[in-house]
């Protein structure tokens, strides 16, 4: 976390990037595992699926035996061609001085997610990400809300311990209690809204600068690094103009790590500069919130998935069936 004054070292920023990457990786695995888990199947369909999977495994084994991986010389040539193609596609998306339309829509969603995270953080009793550090009560509504929610179970049990003329009276009493808590919560969150509005404005400004000024000069370096680290030239069925669905799994991990290692230090520092400003007067817990890894994993998800979708539509990338179906559903 940043200090109370809003400073982080470069090492701390890179550590935060790693936290965000791990969080993003967990989110990806959860989404893939849960995709259409509600669909009912039957024994006949299961048998057909098992047969198809068995045939696919035999085919994969045959391809592996026949040596589908290109020899070293060809792999080096293929790596260069894949890198050049990847660079060209990324340069069309990340242009200096001009934000792609697909990213404009994603930044609007990022602002909404940021607001939700902010309010969730405000409703926590402890400073998010700290080692159990309790928040200082700064608003009367905040203190009353905290007391009522902390002892809510006891208060409801006390309500239920009385004798009532009818069940409707007890129900009405509980409704009144919930109304009081809800009103206090809304008033408390309303007190924090000016800070949220300022943070959202800063976030939009900083992300726009990141996508149009900071990231574009690094495209060539990132494309070469990702193709090499993901071993795309050594993937089965690799061709010079397209990354296979199998290669995508490796590309995603390498690309998102590189993306976050640029995103977190830049966006984190630019946001902290703004909250450190003398006229900003942000609370300590707000300054700490700026370094919440969920913020960066959300931005990574939105921008990177828009990138994959664009690469898929341009014919450079094959997406796994479950991934493509999920993106279609979310769209």
BELJOHU-V705444 format. One record per backbone hydrogen bond with DSSP energy under -1.0 kcal/mol. NH is the residue of the N-H (numbers start at 1). CO is the residue of the C=O. If there is no record, write none. Layout:
nh:co
NH:CO
NH:CO
//
This chain:
nh:co
3:7
6:3
13:9
14:10
15:11
16:12
17:13
18:14
19:15
20:16
21:17
22:18
23:19
24:20
25:21
26:22
27:23
28:24
29:25
30:26
31:27
32:28
33:29
34:30
37:34
39:36
46:42
47:43
48:44
49:45
50:46
51:47
52:48
53:49
54:50
55:51
56:52
57:53
58:54
59:55
60:56
61:57
62:58
63:59
64:60
65:61
66:62
75:71
76:72
77:73
78:74
79:75
80:76
81:77
82:78
83:79
84:80
85:81
86:82
87:83
88:84
89:85
90:86
91:87
92:88
93:89
94:90
97:212
98:95
104:100
105:101
106:102
107:103
108:104
109:105
110:106
111:107
112:108
113:109
114:110
115:111
116:112
117:113
118:114
119:115
120:116
121:117
122:118
123:119
127:133
130:127
132:130
135:125
143:139
144:140
145:141
146:142
147:143
148:144
149:145
150:146
151:147
155:151
156:152
157:153
158:154
159:155
160:156
161:157
162:159
170:166
171:167
172:168
173:169
174:170
175:171
176:172
177:173
178:174
179:175
180:176
181:177
182:178
183:179
184:180
185:181
186:182
187:183
188:184
189:185
190:186
191:187
196:192
197:193
198:194
199:195
200:196
201:197
202:198
203:199
204:200
205:201
206:202
207:203
208:204
209:205
210:206
211:207
212:208
213:209
214:209
215:210
218:215
219:216
222:218
223:219
224:220
225:221
226:222
227:223
228:224
229:225
230:226
232:227
234:231
235:232
238:235
239:242
243:316
248:244
249:245
251:247
252:248
253:249
254:250
255:251
256:252
257:253
258:254
259:255
260:256
261:257
263:259
264:260
266:262
267:263
268:264
269:265
270:266
271:267
272:268
273:269
274:270
275:271
276:272
280:277
287:283
288:284
289:285
290:286
291:288
292:289
295:292
297:293
298:294
299:295
300:296
301:297
302:298
303:299
304:300
305:301
306:302
307:303
308:304
309:305
310:306
311:307
312:308
313:309
314:310
315:312
316:311
317:311
318:243
324:320
325:321
326:322
327:323
328:324
329:325
330:326
331:327
//
